[in-house]
Amino acid sequence: MLRSFHSPAAALAAALVVAAPFVGATALAPSNHGDPSNGTEPAPRQDARPARPVGGDLAIRAGLIHTMAGDPITRGVILIEDGLVTAVGKDTEVTIPDDFRIVEARVAVPGLVDAHTCVGLAGWLNVDHDKDEVDRTGSAQPELRAIDAYNPREPLVGWLRGFGVTTVHTGHAPLALISGQTMIAKTVGDTVEEAVLVPEAMIAACMTSAARGDGGPGTRAKVMAQLREHLHTGVAHMEALAEAEADDEKDAPARDLRKEALARIARGDTPLMVTAHESADLINVLRLQAEFPGVRFVIDGAAEAPAVLDELVEANLPIIVHPTMYRAGGETKDLSMETPKLLAEAGLLVAMQSGYEGYVPRTRVVLFEAAIAARYGLPFEQALAMCTIDAARLIGVDDLVGSLEVGKHGDVALFDGDPFEYTTHCVGTVIEGRLVATGERELEKQRR
């Protein structure tokens, strides 16, 4: 249970009455997922990020801290000042300032990172006015911005926050050939400007049957032909822009939002996230990678990845694996709950996602998806990495979030036990030093 104090003296007094939060905490094997030496390239850094609101000051005492940057710490303290982590260590090593608020929990982990979702565009009511995840008037619209459609007050955003999810990579759904852009946001804020970390993170493309219809390509071959055509358009616009910049006598091409978005893909400034499940489609992604070496591809889904594992390892593309509990059928008929383990064992950079759901509640929870992956053979630290540091690395914000290290955002998820256990509760969520959610058990305690 989460407990909150405003001074060390109050904490000590309370400790005489209630059981210490450290009882029952167990150390787990250290993680090596802070090491990027496997050579897999993350998404590119974003040079221009919006200024974040000034964060808070908070001290967190936990029986077990999974920093995701080294060995777990037993009986540890996380110190957050002005929204940034300033110290992480044993409670005997970190001095808590007298004026800091203190919260306590059995287990603390970095705020969870959802590597791919549509939350904030896909709403909980599942009615026309909150379905902004895809525009059906065109099959390829890379110019559509996620920040223009994102609703930070969508109840589903708060729902995820209650499970410890602090950062989401969200945007247009894999329901069209090129459905639009994605963004990275914190799960707080009343406006997009308050929530957003990266306004344009990736551009979403799709090779599944969802892309074939509503005026889009009708076959797999036409999907490839149209994607090639759009990528060549991007290359041509990129070259025209470069020529105009290099030669003052040449006029720059007229503004064209679609071509400009495609040019950013061609330059490698914005990764192209391609949803593909069947082995034939996964091989087609690799074929496009060979044809357009300047494009940064990210694979999304990958239900049949084990069938072409050698080819995927050779290409070394990052993979946002399908939700572990995704329904098997059609293009995902051969998915397996062991796929995250197989991809991780192969040395690929893999992240967990909640994905897109066409029915209520419109989103899954990465905490549960990672837990099932752990049940099916993925070691605990690797499963946690897929929704913390590895997810942050894949989407290109690991300098800000994903691990508890000095200088990073003070985003923390607090639990009353092993985060992957069915009976465990998320008792608190901290974003940039501010306690933004508490578990129902804590709320009940406050009302008594």
LINNORGI-V146377 format. One record per residue. RES is the residue in one small letter. PHI is phi in whole degrees, -180 to 180 (999 if undefined). OMEGA is omega in whole degrees, -180 to 180 (NA if undefined). BURIAL is 1 if it has 24 or more other ideal C-beta (glycine too) atoms within 12 Angstrom, else 0. Layout:
res:RES phi:PHI omega:OMEGA burial:BURIAL
res:RES phi:PHI omega:OMEGA burial:BURIAL
This chain:
res:m phi:999 omega:179 burial:1
res:l phi:-72 omega:176 burial:1
res:r phi:-127 omega:-175 burial:1
res:s phi:-125 omega:179 burial:1
res:f phi:-132 omega:178 burial:1
res:h phi:-108 omega:175 burial:0
res:s phi:-159 omega:177 burial:0
res:p phi:-60 omega:-180 burial:0
res:a phi:-63 omega:178 burial:0
res:a phi:-65 omega:179 burial:0
res:a phi:-64 omega:-179 burial:1
res:l phi:-65 omega:180 burial:0
res:a phi:-63 omega:180 burial:0
res:a phi:-66 omega:-178 burial:0
res:a phi:-65 omega:178 burial:0
res:l phi:-73 omega:-175 burial:0
res:v phi:-102 omega:-175 burial:0
res:v phi:-111 omega:-180 burial:0
res:a phi:-68 omega:178 burial:0
res:a phi:-64 omega:-178 burial:0
res:p phi:-73 omega:-174 burial:1
res:f phi:-85 omega:-178 burial:1
res:v phi:-61 omega:176 burial:0
res:g phi:90 omega:178 burial:0
res:a phi:-71 omega:-179 burial:1
res:t phi:-125 omega:178 burial:0
res:a phi:-75 omega:179 burial:0
res:l phi:-121 omega:-177 burial:1
res:a phi:-62 omega:179 burial:0
res:p phi:-65 omega:-179 burial:0
res:s phi:-101 omega:172 burial:1
res:n phi:-110 omega:-175 burial:0
res:h phi:-84 omega:171 burial:1
res:g phi:-81 omega:-176 burial:1
res:d phi:-95 omega:-179 burial:0
res:p phi:-86 omega:-171 burial:0
res:s phi:-72 omega:179 burial:0
res:n phi:-73 omega:173 burial:0
res:g phi:87 omega:-180 burial:0
res:t phi:-69 omega:-177 burial:1
res:e phi:-85 omega:174 burial:0
res:p phi:-80 omega:173 burial:1
res:a phi:-63 omega:-177 burial:1
res:p phi:-67 omega:175 burial:1
res:r phi:-65 omega:176 burial:0
res:q phi:-101 omega:-176 burial:1
res:d phi:-72 omega:-176 burial:0
res:a phi:-111 omega:178 burial:0
res:r phi:-115 omega:180 burial:1
res:p phi:-60 omega:176 burial:0
res:a phi:-67 omega:-179 burial:0
res:r phi:-89 omega:173 burial:1
res:p phi:-60 omega:179 burial:1
res:v phi:-65 omega:-177 burial:0
res:g phi:-85 omega:-176 burial:1
res:g phi:-106 omega:177 burial:1
res:d phi:-110 omega:-176 burial:1
res:l phi:-158 omega:172 burial:1
res:a phi:-117 omega:-180 burial:1
res:i phi:-119 omega:174 burial:1
res:r phi:-105 omega:-177 burial:1
res:a phi:-141 omega:177 burial:1
res:g phi:-66 omega:179 burial:1
res:l phi:-147 omega:179 burial:1
res:i phi:-118 omega:172 burial:1
res:h phi:-95 omega:-177 burial:1
res:t phi:-78 omega:-173 burial:1
res:m phi:62 omega:176 burial:1
res:a phi:-133 omega:-177 burial:1
res:g phi:163 omega:-179 burial:0
res:d phi:-67 omega:173 burial:0
res:p phi:-60 omega:-179 burial:1
res:i phi:-113 omega:175 burial:1
res:t phi:-93 omega:-178 burial:1
res:r phi:48 omega:-174 burial:1
res:g phi:-112 omega:179 burial:1
res:v phi:-135 omega:172 burial:1
res:i phi:-115 omega:179 burial:1
res:l phi:-107 omega:-178 burial:1
res:i phi:-122 omega:179 burial:1
res:e phi:-127 omega:-177 burial:1
res:d phi:51 omega:175 burial:0
res:g phi:86 omega:-178 burial:1
res:l phi:-115 omega:177 burial:1
res:v phi:-70 omega:179 burial:1
res:t phi:-114 omega:177 burial:1
res:a phi:-162 omega:173 burial:1
res:v phi:-142 omega:-180 burial:1
res:g phi:179 omega:177 burial:1
res:k phi:-62 omega:-180 burial:0
res:d phi:-67 omega:176 burial:1
res:t phi:-84 omega:-175 burial:0
res:e phi:-110 omega:-176 burial:0
res:v phi:-108 omega:179 burial:1
res:t phi:-91 omega:-180 burial:0
res:i phi:-93 omega:177 burial:1
res:p phi:-57 omega:-175 burial:0
res:d phi:-61 omega:-174 burial:0
res:d phi:-92 omega:-178 burial:0
res:f phi:-85 omega:170 burial:1
res:r phi:-71 omega:-179 burial:1
res:i phi:-121 omega:171 burial:1
res:v phi:-122 omega:-177 burial:1
res:e phi:-130 omega:177 burial:1
res:a phi:-155 omega:179 burial:1
res:r phi:-69 omega:-175 burial:1
res:v phi:-134 omega:176 burial:1
res:a phi:-127 omega:177 burial:1
res:v phi:-134 omega:175 burial:1
res:p phi:-59 omega:174 burial:1
res:g phi:-51 omega:-174 burial:1
res:l phi:-71 omega:-178 burial:1
res:v phi:-117 omega:177 burial:1
res:d phi:-92 omega:-171 burial:1
res:a phi:-75 omega:176 burial:1
res:h phi:-166 omega:178 burial:1
res:t phi:-152 omega:173 burial:1
res:c phi:-120 omega:-177 burial:1
res:v phi:-60 omega:-177 burial:1
res:g phi:94 omega:170 burial:1
res:l phi:-104 omega:173 burial:1
res:a phi:-93 omega:-174 burial:1
res:g phi:-98 omega:-172 burial:1
res:w phi:-72 omega:-177 burial:1
res:l phi:-79 omega:178 burial:0
res:n phi:58 omega:177 burial:0
res:v phi:-123 omega:-171 burial:0
res:d phi:-54 omega:-172 burial:0
res:h phi:-74 omega:176 burial:0
res:d phi:-121 omega:174 burial:1
res:k phi:-112 omega:-180 burial:1
res:d phi:-109 omega:-174 burial:1
res:e phi:-80 omega:178 burial:1
res:v phi:-153 omega:175 burial:1
res:d phi:-107 omega:-173 burial:1
res:r phi:-87 omega:-177 burial:0
res:t phi:-83 omega:179 burial:0
res:g phi:-157 omega:-178 burial:0
res:s phi:-87 omega:-179 burial:1
res:a phi:-139 omega:-178 burial:1
res:q phi:-137 omega:-177 burial:1
res:p phi:-67 omega:-179 burial:1
res:e phi:-81 omega:-179 burial:1
res:l phi:-71 omega:-176 burial:1
res:r phi:-93 omega:177 burial:1
res:a phi:-66 omega:-177 burial:1
res:i phi:-67 omega:178 burial:1
res:d phi:-79 omega:-177 burial:0
res:a phi:-115 omega:-174 burial:1
res:y phi:-71 omega:178 burial:1
res:n phi:-113 omega:-178 burial:1
res:p phi:-68 omega:180 burial:1
res:r phi:-93 omega:177 burial:0
res:e phi:-57 omega:-178 burial:1
res:p phi:-55 omega:180 burial:0
res:l phi:-65 omega:177 burial:1
res:v phi:-63 omega:177 burial:1
res:g phi:-66 omega:178 burial:1
res:w phi:-62 omega:177 burial:1
res:l phi:-64 omega:179 burial:1
res:r phi:-57 omega:179 burial:1
res:g phi:-67 omega:176 burial:1
res:f phi:-101 omega:178 burial:1
res:g phi:94 omega:178 burial:1
res:v phi:-80 omega:-176 burial:1
res:t phi:-112 omega:-179 burial:1
res:t phi:-135 omega:179 burial:1
res:v phi:-128 omega:168 burial:1
res:h phi:-99 omega:-170 burial:1
res:t phi:-128 omega:178 burial:1
res:g phi:161 omega:-174 burial:1
res:h phi:-69 omega:-171 burial:1
res:a phi:-81 omega:178 burial:1
res:p phi:-78 omega:-177 burial:1
res:l phi:-127 omega:178 burial:1
res:a phi:-148 omega:-179 burial:1
res:l phi:-54 omega:171 burial:1
res:i phi:-134 omega:-170 burial:1
res:s phi:-86 omega:180 burial:1
res:g phi:142 omega:-173 burial:1
res:q phi:-92 omega:173 burial:1
res:t phi:-118 omega:179 burial:1
res:m phi:-142 omega:174 burial:1
res:i phi:-120 omega:-175 burial:1
res:a phi:-140 omega:167 burial:1
res:k phi:-83 omega:-178 burial:1
res:t phi:-88 omega:175 burial:1
res:v phi:-138 omega:175 burial:1
res:g phi:108 omega:177 burial:1
res:d phi:-93 omega:178 burial:0
res:t phi:-130 omega:177 burial:0
res:v phi:-60 omega:-178 burial:1
res:e phi:-61 omega:179 burial:0
res:e phi:-75 omega:-174 burial:1
res:a phi:-91 omega:-165 burial:1
res:v phi:-72 omega:170 burial:1
res:l phi:-103 omega:180 burial:1
res:v phi:-131 omega:-176 burial:1
res:p phi:-64 omega:177 burial:1
res:e phi:-128 omega:-177 burial:1
res:a phi:-95 omega:179 burial:1
res:m phi:-146 omega:170 burial:1
res:i phi:-120 omega:-171 burial:1
res:a phi:-91 omega:174 burial:1
res:a phi:-121 omega:-174 burial:1
res:c phi:-148 omega:176 burial:1
res:m phi:-111 omega:-177 burial:1
res:t phi:-80 omega:-180 burial:1
res:s phi:-62 omega:178 burial:1
res:a phi:-62 omega:180 burial:1
res:a phi:-82 omega:-175 burial:1
res:r phi:-104 omega:-178 burial:1
res:g phi:146 omega:-179 burial:0
res:d phi:52 omega:179 burial:0
res:g phi:85 omega:180 burial:0
res:g phi:-89 omega:179 burial:1
res:p phi:-64 omega:-176 burial:1
res:g phi:-97 omega:-178 burial:0
res:t phi:-137 omega:179 burial:0
res:r phi:-62 omega:180 burial:1
res:a phi:-63 omega:-180 burial:0
res:k phi:-74 omega:172 burial:0
res:v phi:-55 omega:-180 burial:1
res:m phi:-65 omega:-179 burial:1
res:a phi:-61 omega:-178 burial:0
res:q phi:-71 omega:176 burial:1
res:l phi:-63 omega:176 burial:1
res:r phi:-58 omega:-179 burial:1
res:e phi:-60 omega:180 burial:0
res:h phi:-67 omega:179 burial:1
res:l phi:-67 omega:176 burial:1
res:h phi:-64 omega:176 burial:0
res:t phi:-61 omega:178 burial:1
res:g phi:-64 omega:179 burial:1
res:v phi:-63 omega:-179 burial:1
res:a phi:-64 omega:180 burial:0
res:h phi:-69 omega:177 burial:1
res:m phi:-60 omega:-179 burial:1
res:e phi:-67 omega:178 burial:0
res:a phi:-65 omega:178 burial:1
res:l phi:-65 omega:-180 burial:1
res:a phi:-66 omega:179 burial:0
res:e phi:-65 omega:179 burial:0
res:a phi:-66 omega:179 burial:0
res:e phi:-70 omega:-177 burial:0
res:a phi:-82 omega:-176 burial:0
res:d phi:-128 omega:-177 burial:0
res:d phi:-64 omega:-179 burial:0
res:e phi:-83 omega:178 burial:0
res:k phi:-97 omega:178 burial:0
res:d phi:-79 omega:175 burial:0
res:a phi:-70 omega:178 burial:0
res:p phi:-61 omega:180 burial:0
res:a phi:-61 omega:179 burial:0
res:r phi:-59 omega:178 burial:0
res:d phi:-149 omega:-173 burial:0
res:l phi:-60 omega:-179 burial:0
res:r phi:-67 omega:-179 burial:1
res:k phi:-66 omega:179 burial:1
res:e phi:-65 omega:177 burial:1
res:a phi:-65 omega:178 burial:1
res:l phi:-66 omega:177 burial:1
res:a phi:-66 omega:177 burial:1
res:r phi:-65 omega:174 burial:1
res:i phi:-66 omega:-176 burial:1
res:a phi:-61 omega:179 burial:1
res:r phi:-74 omega:-175 burial:1
res:g phi:87 omega:179 burial:1
res:d phi:-71 omega:-180 burial:1
res:t phi:-120 omega:179 burial:1
res:p phi:-65 omega:174 burial:1
res:l phi:-102 omega:179 burial:1
res:m phi:-91 omega:-175 burial:1
res:v phi:-110 omega:176 burial:1
res:t phi:-80 omega:-180 burial:1
res:a phi:-149 omega:-178 burial:1
res:h phi:-115 omega:-175 burial:1
res:e phi:-75 omega:-176 burial:1
res:s phi:-59 omega:179 burial:1
res:a phi:-62 omega:179 burial:0
res:d phi:-71 omega:177 burial:1
res:l phi:-63 omega:177 burial:1
res:i phi:-65 omega:178 burial:1
res:n phi:-64 omega:175 burial:1
res:v phi:-61 omega:180 burial:1
res:l phi:-66 omega:177 burial:1
res:r phi:-65 omega:177 burial:1
res:l phi:-65 omega:178 burial:1
res:q phi:-61 omega:179 burial:1
res:a phi:-68 omega:-179 burial:0
res:e phi:-77 omega:-177 burial:0
res:f phi:-128 omega:-175 burial:1
res:p phi:-65 omega:179 burial:0
res:g phi:-81 omega:-178 burial:1
res:v phi:-86 omega:177 burial:1
res:r phi:-96 omega:-177 burial:1
res:f phi:-93 omega:170 burial:1
res:v phi:-127 omega:179 burial:1
res:i phi:-91 omega:179 burial:1
res:d phi:-121 omega:178 burial:1
res:g phi:103 omega:172 burial:1
res:a phi:62 omega:-180 burial:1
res:a phi:-60 omega:-178 burial:1
res:e phi:-101 omega:-180 burial:1
res:a phi:-56 omega:-180 burial:1
res:p phi:-59 omega:-179 burial:1
res:a phi:-72 omega:-179 burial:0
res:v phi:-128 omega:-173 burial:1
res:l phi:-61 omega:-179 burial:1
res:d phi:-60 omega:180 burial:0
res:e phi:-65 omega:179 burial:1
res:l phi:-67 omega:179 burial:1
res:v phi:-65 omega:179 burial:1
res:e phi:-64 omega:179 burial:0
res:a phi:-74 omega:176 burial:1
res:n phi:59 omega:177 burial:1
res:l phi:-85 omega:174 burial:1
res:p phi:-68 omega:-176 burial:1
res:i phi:-130 omega:169 burial:1
res:i phi:-94 omega:-170 burial:1
res:v phi:-71 omega:180 burial:1
res:h phi:-58 omega:174 burial:1
res:p phi:-52 omega:-174 burial:1
res:t phi:-57 omega:-176 burial:1
res:m phi:-95 omega:178 burial:1
res:y phi:-58 omega:-178 burial:1
res:r phi:-70 omega:178 burial:0
res:a phi:-86 omega:180 burial:0
res:g phi:164 omega:-179 burial:0
res:g phi:61 omega:-178 burial:0
res:e phi:-68 omega:178 burial:1
res:t phi:-107 omega:-176 burial:1
res:k phi:-61 omega:-176 burial:0
res:d phi:-105 omega:179 burial:0
res:l phi:-66 omega:-179 burial:1
res:s phi:-141 omega:175 burial:1
res:m phi:-72 omega:178 burial:1
res:e phi:-94 omega:-177 burial:0
res:t phi:-59 omega:178 burial:1
res:p phi:-56 omega:179 burial:1
res:k phi:-64 omega:-178 burial:1
res:l phi:-63 omega:-180 burial:1
res:l phi:-68 omega:179 burial:1
res:a phi:-66 omega:178 burial:1
res:e phi:-62 omega:180 burial:0
res:a phi:-79 omega:176 burial:1
res:g phi:89 omega:179 burial:1
res:l phi:-82 omega:173 burial:1
res:l phi:-80 omega:-173 burial:1
res:v phi:-127 omega:177 burial:1
res:a phi:-130 omega:-179 burial:1
res:m phi:-96 omega:-180 burial:1
res:q phi:-135 omega:171 burial:1
res:s phi:-94 omega:173 burial:1
res:g phi:74 omega:-179 burial:1
res:y phi:-111 omega:176 burial:1
res:e phi:-122 omega:-179 burial:1
res:g phi:-89 omega:-179 burial:0
res:y phi:-140 omega:-180 burial:0
res:v phi:-67 omega:8 burial:0
res:p phi:-89 omega:173 burial:1
res:r phi:72 omega:177 burial:1
res:t phi:-153 omega:170 burial:1
res:r phi:-94 omega:-180 burial:1
res:v phi:-127 omega:-175 burial:1
res:v phi:-62 omega:178 burial:1
res:l phi:-57 omega:-179 burial:1
res:f phi:-72 omega:180 burial:1
res:e phi:-64 omega:179 burial:1
res:a phi:-67 omega:180 burial:1
res:a phi:-62 omega:179 burial:1
res:i phi:-68 omega:176 burial:1
res:a phi:-62 omega:177 burial:1
res:a phi:-67 omega:178 burial:1
res:r phi:-63 omega:-178 burial:0
res:y phi:-101 omega:166 burial:1
res:g phi:107 omega:179 burial:0
res:l phi:-77 omega:180 burial:1
res:p phi:-56 omega:-175 burial:1
res:f phi:-50 omega:-175 burial:1
res:e phi:-63 omega:178 burial:1
res:q phi:-70 omega:178 burial:1
res:a phi:-63 omega:178 burial:1
res:l phi:-67 omega:178 burial:1
res:a phi:-63 omega:-178 burial:1
res:m phi:-67 omega:175 burial:1
res:c phi:-121 omega:173 burial:1
res:t phi:-137 omega:-170 burial:1
res:i phi:-69 omega:180 burial:1
res:d phi:-70 omega:176 burial:1
res:a phi:-64 omega:179 burial:1
res:a phi:-63 omega:180 burial:1
res:r phi:-66 omega:-177 burial:1
res:l phi:-65 omega:-179 burial:1
res:i phi:-91 omega:169 burial:1
res:g phi:86 omega:180 burial:1
res:v phi:-126 omega:-179 burial:1
res:d phi:-71 omega:173 burial:1
res:d phi:-79 omega:-177 burial:1
res:l phi:-112 omega:-172 burial:1
res:v phi:-138 omega:174 burial:1
res:g phi:104 omega:177 burial:1
res:s phi:-149 omega:179 burial:1
res:l phi:-98 omega:-178 burial:1
res:e phi:-136 omega:180 burial:1
res:v phi:-58 omega:179 burial:0
res:g phi:98 omega:179 burial:0
res:k phi:-88 omega:179 burial:1
res:h phi:-61 omega:179 burial:1
res:g phi:-81 omega:179 burial:1
res:d phi:-107 omega:-174 burial:1
res:v phi:-141 omega:172 burial:1
res:a phi:-109 omega:-175 burial:1
res:l phi:-114 omega:-176 burial:1
res:f phi:-131 omega:177 burial:1
res:d phi:-96 omega:177 burial:1
res:g phi:179 omega:176 burial:1
res:d phi:-56 omega:-176 burial:1
res:p phi:-58 omega:-176 burial:1
res:f phi:-94 omega:178 burial:1
res:e phi:-81 omega:-176 burial:0
res:y phi:-61 omega:-176 burial:0
res:t phi:-88 omega:-180 burial:0
res:t phi:-79 omega:177 burial:1
res:h phi:-116 omega:167 burial:1
res:c phi:-81 omega:-174 burial:1
res:v phi:-97 omega:178 burial:1
res:g phi:-171 omega:176 burial:1
res:t phi:-127 omega:-179 burial:1
res:v phi:-115 omega:175 burial:1
res:i phi:-125 omega:180 burial:1
res:e phi:51 omega:174 burial:1
res:g phi:82 omega:-179 burial:1
res:r phi:-115 omega:177 burial:1
res:l phi:-78 omega:-171 burial:1
res:v phi:-104 omega:177 burial:1
res:a phi:-157 omega:173 burial:1
res:t phi:-130 omega:-179 burial:1
res:g phi:-69 omega:-179 burial:1
res:e phi:-59 omega:-180 burial:0
res:r phi:-63 omega:178 burial:1
res:e phi:-68 omega:179 burial:1
res:l phi:-62 omega:177 burial:0
res:e phi:-64 omega:179 burial:0
res:k phi:-64 omega:-179 burial:0
res:q phi:-67 omega:-177 burial:0
res:r phi:-80 omega:-178 burial:0
res:r phi:-74 omega:NA burial:0
